[in-house]
């Protein structure tokens, strides 16, 4: 059985920083499952993901629950 890895990236605003980070790291993610969790950003995070042709999963929280919330 092969181990499955999911990369979860929490984000709150800073869309351009997210773009730079993804441009630098997406080539290294390979076939891993990547999830961007938008913690109710006021910036257009989904648009930023389109800028880098992000093919992973995108989840947008309706309210900011903070990092590590239950």
CHARMM-style PDB file with segment names, atoms N, HN, CA, C and O in Angstrom:
ATOM      1  N   UNK     1       0.836  -1.177   0.000  1.00  0.00      PROA
ATOM      2  CA  UNK     1       0.000   0.000   0.000  1.00  0.00      PROA
ATOM      3  C   UNK     1       0.884   1.245   0.000  1.00  0.00      PROA
ATOM      4  O   UNK     1       1.793   1.374   0.820  1.00  0.00      PROA
ATOM      5  N   UNK     2       0.605   2.154  -0.927  1.00  0.00      PROA
ATOM      6  HN  UNK     2      -0.134   2.049  -1.593  1.00  0.00      PROA
ATOM      7  CA  UNK     2       1.384   3.369  -1.043  1.00  0.00      PROA
ATOM      8  C   UNK     2       0.798   4.453  -0.133  1.00  0.00      PROA
ATOM      9  O   UNK     2      -0.417   4.640  -0.076  1.00  0.00      PROA
ATOM     10  N   UNK     3       1.680   5.163   0.578  1.00  0.00      PROA
ATOM     11  HN  UNK     3       2.667   5.011   0.532  1.00  0.00      PROA
ATOM     12  CA  UNK     3       1.227   6.258   1.432  1.00  0.00      PROA
ATOM     13  C   UNK     3       0.635   7.376   0.592  1.00  0.00      PROA
ATOM     14  O   UNK     3       1.159   7.707  -0.472  1.00  0.00      PROA
ATOM     15  N   UNK     4      -0.455   7.954   1.070  1.00  0.00      PROA
ATOM     16  HN  UNK     4      -0.881   7.685   1.934  1.00  0.00      PROA
ATOM     17  CA  UNK     4      -1.055   9.103   0.410  1.00  0.00      PROA
ATOM     18  C   UNK     4      -0.727  10.344   1.223  1.00  0.00      PROA
ATOM     19  O   UNK     4      -0.787  10.335   2.452  1.00  0.00      PROA
ATOM     20  N   UNK     5      -0.385  11.399   0.523  1.00  0.00      PROA
ATOM     21  HN  UNK     5      -0.336  11.406  -0.476  1.00  0.00      PROA
ATOM     22  CA  UNK     5      -0.029  12.640   1.190  1.00  0.00      PROA
ATOM     23  C   UNK     5      -0.960  13.740   0.702  1.00  0.00      PROA
ATOM     24  O   UNK     5      -1.201  13.887  -0.496  1.00  0.00      PROA
ATOM     25  N   UNK     6      -1.477  14.508   1.655  1.00  0.00      PROA
ATOM     26  HN  UNK     6      -1.281  14.388   2.628  1.00  0.00      PROA
ATOM     27  CA  UNK     6      -2.276  15.684   1.337  1.00  0.00      PROA
ATOM     28  C   UNK     6      -1.545  16.901   1.892  1.00  0.00      PROA
ATOM     29  O   UNK     6      -1.172  16.938   3.064  1.00  0.00      PROA
ATOM     30  N   UNK     7      -1.350  17.891   1.033  1.00  0.00      PROA
ATOM     31  HN  UNK     7      -1.653  17.861   0.080  1.00  0.00      PROA
ATOM     32  CA  UNK     7      -0.725  19.145   1.439  1.00  0.00      PROA
ATOM     33  C   UNK     7      -1.847  20.152   1.645  1.00  0.00      PROA
ATOM     34  O   UNK     7      -2.601  20.445   0.717  1.00  0.00      PROA
ATOM     35  N   UNK     8      -1.961  20.683   2.858  1.00  0.00      PROA
ATOM     36  HN  UNK     8      -1.349  20.446   3.612  1.00  0.00      PROA
ATOM     37  CA  UNK     8      -3.001  21.650   3.175  1.00  0.00      PROA
ATOM     38  C   UNK     8      -2.342  22.999   3.428  1.00  0.00      PROA
ATOM     39  O   UNK     8      -1.451  23.128   4.268  1.00  0.00      PROA
ATOM     40  N   UNK     9      -2.801  24.006   2.678  1.00  0.00      PROA
ATOM     41  HN  UNK     9      -3.524  23.901   1.995  1.00  0.00      PROA
ATOM     42  CA  UNK     9      -2.242  25.345   2.805  1.00  0.00      PROA
ATOM     43  C   UNK     9      -3.349  26.290   3.276  1.00  0.00      PROA
ATOM     44  O   UNK     9      -4.236  26.641   2.498  1.00  0.00      PROA
ATOM     45  N   UNK    10      -3.301  26.703   4.546  1.00  0.00      PROA
ATOM     46  HN  UNK    10      -2.580  26.418   5.178  1.00  0.00      PROA
ATOM     47  CA  UNK    10      -4.285  27.682   5.020  1.00  0.00      PROA
ATOM     48  C   UNK    10      -3.870  29.078   4.551  1.00  0.00      PROA
ATOM     49  O   UNK    10      -2.685  29.410   4.522  1.00  0.00      PROA
ATOM     50  N   UNK    11      -4.863  29.887   4.185  1.00  0.00      PROA
ATOM     51  HN  UNK    11      -5.826  29.618   4.208  1.00  0.00      PROA
ATOM     52  CA  UNK    11      -4.548  31.236   3.705  1.00  0.00      PROA
ATOM     53  C   UNK    11      -5.608  32.223   4.177  1.00  0.00      PROA
ATOM     54  O   UNK    11      -6.804  31.930   4.189  1.00  0.00      PROA
ATOM     55  N   UNK    12      -5.130  33.405   4.566  1.00  0.00      PROA
ATOM     56  HN  UNK    12      -4.159  33.644   4.557  1.00  0.00      PROA
ATOM     57  CA  UNK    12      -6.021  34.516   4.901  1.00  0.00      PROA
ATOM     58  C   UNK    12      -5.425  35.759   4.257  1.00  0.00      PROA
ATOM     59  O   UNK    12      -4.403  36.278   4.705  1.00  0.00      PROA
ATOM     60  N   UNK    13      -6.083  36.230   3.194  1.00  0.00      PROA
ATOM     61  HN  UNK    13      -6.914  35.808   2.830  1.00  0.00      PROA
ATOM     62  CA  UNK    13      -5.598  37.365   2.408  1.00  0.00      PROA
ATOM     63  C   UNK    13      -4.215  37.062   1.830  1.00  0.00      PROA
ATOM     64  O   UNK    13      -3.886  35.894   1.621  1.00  0.00      PROA
ATOM     65  N   UNK    14      -3.414  38.064   1.572  1.00  0.00      PROA
ATOM     66  HN  UNK    14      -3.682  39.013   1.742  1.00  0.00      PROA
ATOM     67  CA  UNK    14      -2.079  37.878   0.984  1.00  0.00      PROA
ATOM     68  C   UNK    14      -2.103  37.062  -0.302  1.00  0.00      PROA
ATOM     69  O   UNK    14      -1.308  36.136  -0.466  1.00  0.00      PROA
ATOM     70  N   UNK    15      -3.011  37.399  -1.213  1.00  0.00      PROA
ATOM     71  HN  UNK    15      -3.657  38.151  -1.079  1.00  0.00      PROA
ATOM     72  CA  UNK    15      -3.173  36.658  -2.467  1.00  0.00      PROA
ATOM     73  C   UNK    15      -1.879  36.622  -3.275  1.00  0.00      PROA
ATOM     74  O   UNK    15      -1.524  35.579  -3.824  1.00  0.00      PROA
ATOM     75  N   UNK    16      -1.175  37.743  -3.353  1.00  0.00      PROA
ATOM     76  HN  UNK    16      -1.464  38.590  -2.907  1.00  0.00      PROA
ATOM     77  CA  UNK    16       0.047  37.764  -4.152  1.00  0.00      PROA
ATOM     78  C   UNK    16       1.161  36.930  -3.530  1.00  0.00      PROA
ATOM     79  O   UNK    16       1.968  36.344  -4.252  1.00  0.00      PROA
ATOM     80  N   UNK    17       1.217  36.869  -2.219  1.00  0.00      PROA
ATOM     81  HN  UNK    17       0.562  37.346  -1.633  1.00  0.00      PROA
ATOM     82  CA  UNK    17       2.182  35.985  -1.560  1.00  0.00      PROA
ATOM     83  C   UNK    17       1.841  34.528  -1.859  1.00  0.00      PROA
ATOM     84  O   UNK    17       2.732  33.710  -2.089  1.00  0.00      PROA
ATOM     85  N   UNK    18       0.555  34.209  -1.855  1.00  0.00      PROA
ATOM     86  HN  UNK    18      -0.169  34.873  -1.668  1.00  0.00      PROA
ATOM     87  CA  UNK    18       0.126  32.854  -2.200  1.00  0.00      PROA
ATOM     88  C   UNK    18       0.547  32.506  -3.622  1.00  0.00      PROA
ATOM     89  O   UNK    18       1.030  31.402  -3.871  1.00  0.00      PROA
ATOM     90  N   UNK    19       0.370  33.433  -4.553  1.00  0.00      PROA
ATOM     91  HN  UNK    19      -0.023  34.330  -4.350  1.00  0.00      PROA
ATOM     92  CA  UNK    19       0.766  33.201  -5.952  1.00  0.00      PROA
ATOM     93  C   UNK    19       2.260  32.910  -6.035  1.00  0.00      PROA
ATOM     94  O   UNK    19       2.668  31.944  -6.679  1.00  0.00      PROA
ATOM     95  N   UNK    20       3.073  33.732  -5.395  1.00  0.00      PROA
ATOM     96  HN  UNK    20       2.742  34.517  -4.872  1.00  0.00      PROA
ATOM     97  CA  UNK    20       4.528  33.505  -5.426  1.00  0.00      PROA
ATOM     98  C   UNK    20       4.898  32.163  -4.811  1.00  0.00      PROA
ATOM     99  O   UNK    20       5.753  31.447  -5.332  1.00  0.00      PROA
ATOM    100  N   UNK    21       4.247  31.826  -3.699  1.00  0.00      PROA
ATOM    101  HN  UNK    21       3.552  32.408  -3.276  1.00  0.00      PROA
ATOM    102  CA  UNK    21       4.527  30.563  -3.024  1.00  0.00      PROA
ATOM    103  C   UNK    21       4.157  29.374  -3.910  1.00  0.00      PROA
ATOM    104  O   UNK    21       4.922  28.416  -4.023  1.00  0.00      PROA
ATOM    105  N   UNK    22       2.991  29.440  -4.532  1.00  0.00      PROA
ATOM    106  HN  UNK    22       2.370  30.218  -4.440  1.00  0.00      PROA
ATOM    107  CA  UNK    22       2.559  28.337  -5.390  1.00  0.00      PROA
ATOM    108  C   UNK    22       3.431  28.205  -6.631  1.00  0.00      PROA
ATOM    109  O   UNK    22       3.761  27.090  -7.036  1.00  0.00      PROA
ATOM    110  N   UNK    23       3.807  29.325  -7.238  1.00  0.00      PROA
ATOM    111  HN  UNK    23       3.539  30.230  -6.908  1.00  0.00      PROA
ATOM    112  CA  UNK    23       4.686  29.264  -8.415  1.00  0.00      PROA
ATOM    113  C   UNK    23       5.986  28.558  -8.077  1.00  0.00      PROA
ATOM    114  O   UNK    23       6.510  27.795  -8.889  1.00  0.00      PROA
ATOM    115  N   UNK    24       6.510  28.807  -6.883  1.00  0.00      PROA
ATOM    116  HN  UNK    24       6.085  29.427  -6.223  1.00  0.00      PROA
ATOM    117  CA  UNK    24       7.774  28.202  -6.462  1.00  0.00      PROA
ATOM    118  C   UNK    24       7.617  26.741  -6.079  1.00  0.00      PROA
ATOM    119  O   UNK    24       8.552  25.957  -6.241  1.00  0.00      PROA
ATOM    120  N   UNK    25       6.432  26.357  -5.567  1.00  0.00      PROA
ATOM    121  HN  UNK    25       5.672  26.994  -5.436  1.00  0.00      PROA
ATOM    122  CA  UNK    25       6.296  25.025  -4.988  1.00  0.00      PROA
ATOM    123  C   UNK    25       5.456  24.028  -5.773  1.00  0.00      PROA
ATOM    124  O   UNK    25       5.641  22.822  -5.610  1.00  0.00      PROA
ATOM    125  N   UNK    26       4.541  24.489  -6.617  1.00  0.00      PROA
ATOM    126  HN  UNK    26       4.390  25.469  -6.749  1.00  0.00      PROA
ATOM    127  CA  UNK    26       3.687  23.547  -7.345  1.00  0.00      PROA
ATOM    128  C   UNK    26       4.483  22.502  -8.120  1.00  0.00      PROA
ATOM    129  O   UNK    26       4.080  21.339  -8.139  1.00  0.00      PROA
ATOM    130  N   UNK    27       5.598  22.866  -8.761  1.00  0.00      PROA
ATOM    131  HN  UNK    27       5.926  23.811  -8.744  1.00  0.00      PROA
ATOM    132  CA  UNK    27       6.347  21.836  -9.489  1.00  0.00      PROA
ATOM    133  C   UNK    27       6.869  20.706  -8.599  1.00  0.00      PROA
ATOM    134  O   UNK    27       7.153  19.612  -9.089  1.00  0.00      PROA
ATOM    135  N   UNK    28       6.996  20.963  -7.306  1.00  0.00      PROA
ATOM    136  HN  UNK    28       6.765  21.852  -6.909  1.00  0.00      PROA
ATOM    137  CA  UNK    28       7.534  19.967  -6.379  1.00  0.00      PROA
ATOM    138  C   UNK    28       6.447  19.112  -5.724  1.00  0.00      PROA
ATOM    139  O   UNK    28       6.749  18.111  -5.075  1.00  0.00      PROA
ATOM    140  N   UNK    29       5.185  19.507  -5.893  1.00  0.00      PROA
ATOM    141  HN  UNK    29       4.939  20.321  -6.420  1.00  0.00      PROA
ATOM    142  CA  UNK    29       4.091  18.783  -5.252  1.00  0.00      PROA
ATOM    143  C   UNK    29       3.753  17.482  -5.965  1.00  0.00      PROA
ATOM    144  O   UNK    29       3.124  16.600  -5.379  1.00  0.00      PROA
ATOM    145  N   UNK    30       4.161  17.351  -7.219  1.00  0.00      PROA
ATOM    146  HN  UNK    30       4.672  18.067  -7.695  1.00  0.00      PROA
ATOM    147  CA  UNK    30       3.906  16.119  -7.962  1.00  0.00      PROA
ATOM    148  C   UNK    30       2.437  15.766  -7.992  1.00  0.00      PROA
ATOM    149  O   UNK    30       1.593  16.603  -8.313  1.00  0.00      PROA
ATOM    150  N   UNK    31       2.134  14.530  -7.659  1.00  0.00      PROA
ATOM    151  HN  UNK    31       2.820  13.850  -7.398  1.00  0.00      PROA
ATOM    152  CA  UNK    31       0.749  14.055  -7.707  1.00  0.00      PROA
ATOM    153  C   UNK    31       0.060  14.124  -6.340  1.00  0.00      PROA
ATOM    154  O   UNK    31      -1.015  13.553  -6.158  1.00  0.00      PROA
ATOM    155  N   UNK    32       0.675  14.818  -5.383  1.00  0.00      PROA
ATOM    156  HN  UNK    32       1.549  15.282  -5.531  1.00  0.00      PROA
ATOM    157  CA  UNK    32       0.064  14.940  -4.068  1.00  0.00      PROA
ATOM    158  C   UNK    32      -1.257  15.705  -4.151  1.00  0.00      PROA
ATOM    159  O   UNK    32      -1.445  16.553  -5.023  1.00  0.00      PROA
ATOM    160  N   UNK    33      -2.149  15.396  -3.247  1.00  0.00      PROA
ATOM    161  HN  UNK    33      -1.997  14.706  -2.539  1.00  0.00      PROA
ATOM    162  CA  UNK    33      -3.426  16.102  -3.143  1.00  0.00      PROA
ATOM    163  C   UNK    33      -3.156  17.416  -2.415  1.00  0.00      PROA
ATOM    164  O   UNK    33      -2.675  17.409  -1.282  1.00  0.00      PROA
ATOM    165  N   UNK    34      -3.467  18.552  -3.064  1.00  0.00      PROA
ATOM    166  HN  UNK    34      -3.858  18.557  -3.984  1.00  0.00      PROA
ATOM    167  CA  UNK    34      -3.210  19.864  -2.481  1.00  0.00      PROA
ATOM    168  C   UNK    34      -4.541  20.549  -2.215  1.00  0.00      PROA
ATOM    169  O   UNK    34      -5.407  20.618  -3.087  1.00  0.00      PROA
ATOM    170  N   UNK    35      -4.690  21.057  -0.988  1.00  0.00      PROA
ATOM    171  HN  UNK    35      -3.986  21.001  -0.280  1.00  0.00      PROA
ATOM    172  CA  UNK    35      -5.921  21.741  -0.587  1.00  0.00      PROA
ATOM    173  C   UNK    35      -5.560  23.135  -0.096  1.00  0.00      PROA
ATOM    174  O   UNK    35      -4.727  23.292   0.797  1.00  0.00      PROA
ATOM    175  N   UNK    36      -6.189  24.141  -0.681  1.00  0.00      PROA
ATOM    176  HN  UNK    36      -6.865  24.014  -1.406  1.00  0.00      PROA
ATOM    177  CA  UNK    36      -6.057  25.518  -0.206  1.00  0.00      PROA
ATOM    178  C   UNK    36      -7.301  25.808   0.619  1.00  0.00      PROA
ATOM    179  O   UNK    36      -8.419  25.680   0.120  1.00  0.00      PROA
ATOM    180  N   UNK    37      -7.121  26.198   1.877  1.00  0.00      PROA
ATOM    181  HN  UNK    37      -6.213  26.302   2.283  1.00  0.00      PROA
ATOM    182  CA  UNK    37      -8.246  26.539   2.741  1.00  0.00      PROA
ATOM    183  C   UNK    37      -8.204  28.047   2.981  1.00  0.00      PROA
ATOM    184  O   UNK    37      -7.331  28.561   3.680  1.00  0.00      PROA
ATOM    185  N   UNK    38      -9.167  28.737   2.384  1.00  0.00      PROA
ATOM    186  HN  UNK    38      -9.877  28.319   1.816  1.00  0.00      PROA
ATOM    187  CA  UNK    38      -9.287  30.187   2.483  1.00  0.00      PROA
ATOM    188  C   UNK    38     -10.131  30.508   3.707  1.00  0.00      PROA
ATOM    189  O   UNK    38     -11.311  30.163   3.771  1.00  0.00      PROA
ATOM    190  N   UNK    39      -9.518  31.168   4.667  1.00  0.00      PROA
ATOM    191  HN  UNK    39      -8.560  31.448   4.614  1.00  0.00      PROA
ATOM    192  CA  UNK    39     -10.178  31.443   5.943  1.00  0.00      PROA
ATOM    193  C   UNK    39     -10.953  32.767   5.898  1.00  0.00      PROA
ATOM    194  O   UNK    39     -10.685  33.687   6.671  1.00  0.00      PROA
ATOM    195  N   UNK    40     -11.923  32.839   4.970  1.00  0.00      PROA
ATOM    196  HN  UNK    40     -12.140  32.092   4.342  1.00  0.00      PROA
ATOM    197  CA  UNK    40     -12.809  34.008   4.808  1.00  0.00      PROA
ATOM    198  C   UNK    40     -12.041  35.265   4.420  1.00  0.00      PROA
ATOM    199  O   UNK    40     -12.302  36.343   4.953  1.00  0.00      PROA
ATOM    200  N   UNK    41     -11.093  35.129   3.494  1.00  0.00      PROA
ATOM    201  HN  UNK    41     -10.881  34.253   3.062  1.00  0.00      PROA
ATOM    202  CA  UNK    41     -10.317  36.274   3.027  1.00  0.00      PROA
ATOM    203  C   UNK    41     -11.211  37.321   2.391  1.00  0.00      PROA
ATOM    204  O   UNK    41     -12.269  37.014   1.842  1.00  0.00      PROA
ATOM    205  N   UNK    42     -10.759  38.565   2.477  1.00  0.00      PROA
ATOM    206  HN  UNK    42      -9.899  38.814   2.923  1.00  0.00      PROA
ATOM    207  CA  UNK    42     -11.447  39.646   1.774  1.00  0.00      PROA
ATOM    208  C   UNK    42     -10.827  39.857   0.390  1.00  0.00      PROA
ATOM    209  O   UNK    42     -11.400  40.563  -0.440  1.00  0.00      PROA
ATOM    210  N   UNK    43      -9.687  39.267   0.140  1.00  0.00      PROA
ATOM    211  HN  UNK    43      -9.221  38.694   0.814  1.00  0.00      PROA
ATOM    212  CA  UNK    43      -9.027  39.332  -1.164  1.00  0.00      PROA
ATOM    213  C   UNK    43      -9.531  38.186  -2.047  1.00  0.00      PROA
ATOM    214  O   UNK    43     -10.114  37.222  -1.552  1.00  0.00      PROA
ATOM    215  N   UNK    44      -9.301  38.301  -3.349  1.00  0.00      PROA
ATOM    216  HN  UNK    44      -8.827  39.084  -3.751  1.00  0.00      PROA
ATOM    217  CA  UNK    44      -9.753  37.302  -4.315  1.00  0.00      PROA
ATOM    218  C   UNK    44      -8.755  36.142  -4.399  1.00  0.00      PROA
ATOM    219  O   UNK    44      -7.935  36.082  -5.315  1.00  0.00      PROA
ATOM    220  N   UNK    45      -8.833  35.247  -3.457  1.00  0.00      PROA
ATOM    221  HN  UNK    45      -9.499  35.296  -2.712  1.00  0.00      PROA
ATOM    222  CA  UNK    45      -7.920  34.102  -3.414  1.00  0.00      PROA
ATOM    223  C   UNK    45      -8.206  33.149  -4.573  1.00  0.00      PROA
ATOM    224  O   UNK    45      -7.279  32.632  -5.196  1.00  0.00      PROA
ATOM    225  N   UNK    46      -9.470  32.919  -4.860  1.00  0.00      PROA
ATOM    226  HN  UNK    46     -10.223  33.339  -4.354  1.00  0.00      PROA
ATOM    227  CA  UNK    46      -9.825  32.016  -5.959  1.00  0.00      PROA
ATOM    228  C   UNK    46      -9.278  32.540  -7.288  1.00  0.00      PROA
ATOM    229  O   UNK    46      -8.802  31.759  -8.111  1.00  0.00      PROA
ATOM    230  N   UNK    47      -9.342  33.842  -7.498  1.00  0.00      PROA
ATOM    231  HN  UNK    47      -9.729  34.476  -6.829  1.00  0.00      PROA
ATOM    232  CA  UNK    47      -8.767  34.446  -8.699  1.00  0.00      PROA
ATOM    233  C   UNK    47      -7.259  34.271  -8.756  1.00  0.00      PROA
ATOM    234  O   UNK    47      -6.695  34.036  -9.825  1.00  0.00      PROA
ATOM    235  N   UNK    48      -6.606  34.385  -7.605  1.00  0.00      PROA
ATOM    236  HN  UNK    48      -7.064  34.576  -6.736  1.00  0.00      PROA
ATOM    237  CA  UNK    48      -5.163  34.189  -7.533  1.00  0.00      PROA
ATOM    238  C   UNK    48      -4.791  32.756  -7.905  1.00  0.00      PROA
ATOM    239  O   UNK    48      -3.767  32.519  -8.545  1.00  0.00      PROA
ATOM    240  N   UNK    49      -5.624  31.809  -7.502  1.00  0.00      PROA
ATOM    241  HN  UNK    49      -6.456  32.001  -6.982  1.00  0.00      PROA
ATOM    242  CA  UNK    49      -5.366  30.407  -7.834  1.00  0.00      PROA
ATOM    243  C   UNK    49      -5.485  30.171  -9.340  1.00  0.00      PROA
ATOM    244  O   UNK    49      -4.746  29.367  -9.909  1.00  0.00      PROA
ATOM    245  N   UNK    50      -6.411  30.872  -9.975  1.00  0.00      PROA
ATOM    246  HN  UNK    50      -7.011  31.525  -9.513  1.00  0.00      PROA
ATOM    247  CA  UNK    50      -6.553  30.757 -11.427  1.00  0.00      PROA
ATOM    248  C   UNK    50      -5.317  31.310 -12.132  1.00  0.00      PROA
ATOM    249  O   UNK    50      -4.931  30.828 -13.197  1.00  0.00      PROA
ATOM    250  N   UNK    51      -4.707  32.317 -11.533  1.00  0.00      PROA
ATOM    251  HN  UNK    51      -5.020  32.708 -10.668  1.00  0.00      PROA
ATOM    252  CA  UNK    51      -3.493  32.931 -12.104  1.00  0.00      PROA
ATOM    253  C   UNK    51      -2.361  31.915 -12.246  1.00  0.00      PROA
ATOM    254  O   UNK    51      -1.555  32.009 -13.172  1.00  0.00      PROA
ATOM    255  N   UNK    52      -2.297  30.955 -11.340  1.00  0.00      PROA
ATOM    256  HN  UNK    52      -2.951  30.879 -10.587  1.00  0.00      PROA
ATOM    257  CA  UNK    52      -1.241  29.938 -11.395  1.00  0.00      PROA
ATOM    258  C   UNK    52      -1.764  28.593 -11.900  1.00  0.00      PROA
ATOM    259  O   UNK    52      -1.068  27.580 -11.817  1.00  0.00      PROA
ATOM    260  N   UNK    53      -2.993  28.588 -12.424  1.00  0.00      PROA
ATOM    261  HN  UNK    53      -3.558  29.410 -12.491  1.00  0.00      PROA
ATOM    262  CA  UNK    53      -3.614  27.369 -12.955  1.00  0.00      PROA
ATOM    263  C   UNK    53      -3.626  26.243 -11.918  1.00  0.00      PROA
ATOM    264  O   UNK    53      -3.278  25.100 -12.213  1.00  0.00      PROA
ATOM    265  N   UNK    54      -4.031  26.592 -10.709  1.00  0.00      PROA
ATOM    266  HN  UNK    54      -4.314  27.521 -10.469  1.00  0.00      PROA
ATOM    267  CA  UNK    54      -4.091  25.629  -9.602  1.00  0.00      PROA
ATOM    268  C   UNK    54      -5.143  24.567  -9.897  1.00  0.00      PROA
ATOM    269  O   UNK    54      -6.283  24.892 -10.228  1.00  0.00      PROA
ATOM    270  N   UNK    55      -4.762  23.309  -9.778  1.00  0.00      PROA
ATOM    271  HN  UNK    55      -3.836  23.045  -9.509  1.00  0.00      PROA
ATOM    272  CA  UNK    55      -5.651  22.191 -10.097  1.00  0.00      PROA
ATOM    273  C   UNK    55      -6.087  21.399  -8.872  1.00  0.00      PROA
ATOM    274  O   UNK    55      -6.748  20.369  -9.006  1.00  0.00      PROA
ATOM    275  N   UNK    56      -5.731  21.859  -7.695  1.00  0.00      PROA
ATOM    276  HN  UNK    56      -5.194  22.695  -7.585  1.00  0.00      PROA
ATOM    277  CA  UNK    56      -6.090  21.140  -6.475  1.00  0.00      PROA
ATOM    278  C   UNK    56      -7.472  21.519  -5.983  1.00  0.00      PROA
ATOM    279  O   UNK    56      -8.308  22.014  -6.740  1.00  0.00      PROA
ATOM    280  N   UNK    57      -7.694  21.280  -4.710  1.00  0.00      PROA
ATOM    281  HN  UNK    57      -7.015  20.879  -4.096  1.00  0.00      PROA
ATOM    282  CA  UNK    57      -8.989  21.551  -4.086  1.00  0.00      PROA
ATOM    283  C   UNK    57      -8.955  22.917  -3.393  1.00  0.00      PROA
ATOM    284  O   UNK    57      -7.956  23.283  -2.773  1.00  0.00      PROA
ATOM    285  N   UNK    58     -10.049  23.658  -3.505  1.00  0.00      PROA
ATOM    286  HN  UNK    58     -10.860  23.360  -4.009  1.00  0.00      PROA
ATOM    287  CA  UNK    58     -10.169  24.976  -2.881  1.00  0.00      PROA
ATOM    288  C   UNK    58     -11.382  24.957  -1.965  1.00  0.00      PROA
ATOM    289  O   UNK    58     -12.483  24.602  -2.385  1.00  0.00      PROA
ATOM    290  N   UNK    59     -11.173  25.342  -0.704  1.00  0.00      PROA
ATOM    291  HN  UNK    59     -10.279  25.630  -0.363  1.00  0.00      PROA
ATOM    292  CA  UNK    59     -12.254  25.417   0.278  1.00  0.00      PROA
ATOM    293  C   UNK    59     -12.255  26.830   0.838  1.00  0.00      PROA
ATOM    294  O   UNK    59     -11.214  27.327   1.267  1.00  0.00      PROA
ATOM    295  N   UNK    60     -13.416  27.487   0.840  1.00  0.00      PROA
ATOM    296  HN  UNK    60     -14.263  27.084   0.492  1.00  0.00      PROA
ATOM    297  CA  UNK    60     -13.526  28.825   1.421  1.00  0.00      PROA
ATOM    298  C   UNK    60     -14.438  28.766   2.630  1.00  0.00      PROA
ATOM    299  O   UNK    60     -15.612  28.412   2.519  1.00  0.00      PROA
ATOM    300  N   UNK    61     -13.893  29.116   3.786  1.00  0.00      PROA
ATOM    301  HN  UNK    61     -12.940  29.404   3.877  1.00  0.00      PROA
ATOM    302  CA  UNK    61     -14.697  29.216   5.002  1.00  0.00      PROA
ATOM    303  C   UNK    61     -15.555  30.475   4.943  1.00  0.00      PROA
ATOM    304  O   UNK    61     -15.122  31.501   4.419  1.00  0.00      PROA
ATOM    305  N   UNK    62     -16.751  30.396   5.471  1.00  0.00      PROA
ATOM    306  HN  UNK    62     -17.103  29.562   5.896  1.00  0.00      PROA
ATOM    307  CA  UNK    62     -17.649  31.566   5.495  1.00  0.00      PROA
ATOM    308  C   UNK    62     -17.234  32.582   6.544  1.00  0.00      PROA
ATOM    309  O   UNK    62     -17.475  33.779   6.391  1.00  0.00      PROA
ATOM    310  N   UNK    63     -16.608  32.101   7.607  1.00  0.00      PROA
ATOM    311  HN  UNK    63     -16.412  31.128   7.731  1.00  0.00      PROA
ATOM    312  CA  UNK    63     -16.103  32.981   8.660  1.00  0.00      PROA
ATOM    313  C   UNK    63     -14.661  32.600   8.946  1.00  0.00      PROA
ATOM    314  O   UNK    63     -14.244  31.469   8.698  1.00  0.00      PROA
ATOM    315  N   UNK    64     -13.910  33.550   9.467  1.00  0.00      PROA
ATOM    316  HN  UNK    64     -14.249  34.469   9.668  1.00  0.00      PROA
ATOM    317  CA  UNK    64     -12.519  33.289   9.817  1.00  0.00      PROA
ATOM    318  C   UNK    64     -12.501  32.489  11.116  1.00  0.00      PROA
ATOM    319  O   UNK    64     -12.844  32.996  12.184  1.00  0.00      PROA
ATOM    320  N   UNK    65     -12.092  31.228  10.998  1.00  0.00      PROA
ATOM    321  HN  UNK    65     -11.813  30.817  10.130  1.00  0.00      PROA
ATOM    322  CA  UNK    65     -12.068  30.357  12.175  1.00  0.00      PROA
ATOM    323  C   UNK    65     -10.663  30.236  12.768  1.00  0.00      PROA
ATOM    324  O   UNK    65     -10.480  29.633  13.825  1.00  0.00      PROA
ATOM    325  N   UNK    66      -9.680  30.808  12.085  1.00  0.00      PROA
ATOM    326  HN  UNK    66      -9.829  31.298  11.226  1.00  0.00      PROA
ATOM    327  CA  UNK    66      -8.320  30.766  12.598  1.00  0.00      PROA
ATOM    328  C   UNK    66      -7.617  29.454  12.295  1.00  0.00      PROA
ATOM    329  O   UNK    66      -8.251  28.456  11.950  1.00  0.00      PROA
ATOM    330  N   UNK    67      -6.318  29.472  12.426  1.00  0.00      PROA
ATOM    331  HN  UNK    67      -5.803  30.282  12.706  1.00  0.00      PROA
ATOM    332  CA  UNK    67      -5.510  28.291  12.141  1.00  0.00      PROA
ATOM    333  C   UNK    67      -5.726  27.224  13.220  1.00  0.00      PROA
ATOM    334  O   UNK    67      -5.632  27.507  14.415  1.00  0.00      PROA
ATOM    335  N   UNK    68      -6.010  26.020  12.790  1.00  0.00      PROA
ATOM    336  HN  UNK    68      -6.086  25.790  11.819  1.00  0.00      PROA
ATOM    337  CA  UNK    68      -6.150  24.905  13.725  1.00  0.00      PROA
ATOM    338  C   UNK    68      -7.456  24.854  14.461  1.00  0.00      PROA
ATOM    339  O   UNK    68      -7.552  24.178  15.486  1.00  0.00      PROA
ATOM    340  N   UNK    69      -8.483  25.553  13.973  1.00  0.00      PROA
ATOM    341  HN  UNK    69      -8.404  26.102  13.141  1.00  0.00      PROA
ATOM    342  CA  UNK    69      -9.777  25.524  14.646  1.00  0.00      PROA
ATOM    343  C   UNK    69     -10.407  24.148  14.518  1.00  0.00      PROA
ATOM    344  O   UNK    69     -10.124  23.404  13.579  1.00  0.00      PROA
ATOM    345  N   UNK    70     -11.252  23.825  15.460  1.00  0.00      PROA
ATOM    346  HN  UNK    70     -11.482  24.430  16.223  1.00  0.00      PROA
ATOM    347  CA  UNK    70     -11.927  22.526  15.440  1.00  0.00      PROA
ATOM    348  C   UNK    70     -13.215  22.607  14.685  1.00  0.00      PROA
ATOM    349  OT1 UNK    70     -13.922  21.607  14.563  1.00  0.00      PROA
TER     350      UNK     70
END
